[in-house]
């Protein structure tokens, strides 16, 4: 599987073609989200299907208070064989592969691996997913904590963002923008980032495309440092003092000439376009920084 180190999402067909030592090796079930290969005691892979923004997913996976994603049981029978397989993976601390659906037509999945199930919340019919076996620091979320436990939890939260949220976010944003910079239309993924409009909005879910824009490296840095702003109507603004400045071609063509331009690339699906309220917050940040 060519995933460019897990950065490029795969189609179901590509996942189905996976081979191990020359032999076809099934990685997902045809119809279920949980897959335990023959000879395995626990589940090896879990799948989260793509949810159209605004629509309910059949199984709603969420981010918990602790910042860790949740994976729902199949159905509500704790002893269904798939749920038992998940529990076994958790008890044996087996590394798993998580396929996160990030689009339809064609359905594409971001590969997130390894992940571990570190706890079960039976009353909510779900498991807790983490990027490492962190079961020792998950229990007793409430109550007294030692400074070490607190530090471990903070570390886990950071690792989770980097290893789980970030690749999924990047893949969904680049797909939505067809691997082009929103500001200048540059189309080379090596030079592109998935930029957050407002930082750290994990409440928006694991693939929060509406809080993202695909931006080339220079426009990402310009956006983050308030040299470049985007109005809620998708108009590019350049900080006033830079407009006065005379310098080389990068300043001239890469920044100044883009002032008052409309964004050159937006997701075709309106529901994946940047949310106006988030752009408004970011634009306020831009204008107040420019005035200072
Ligand atoms: Zn650009």
Boltz pocket constraint, residues with backbone or C-beta under 6 A from the ligand:
constraints:
  - pocket:
      binder: B
      contacts: [[A, 181], [A, 182], [A, 183], [A, 184], [A, 185], [A, 186], [A, 215], [A, 216], [A, 217], [A, 218], [A, 219]]
      max_distance: 6.0
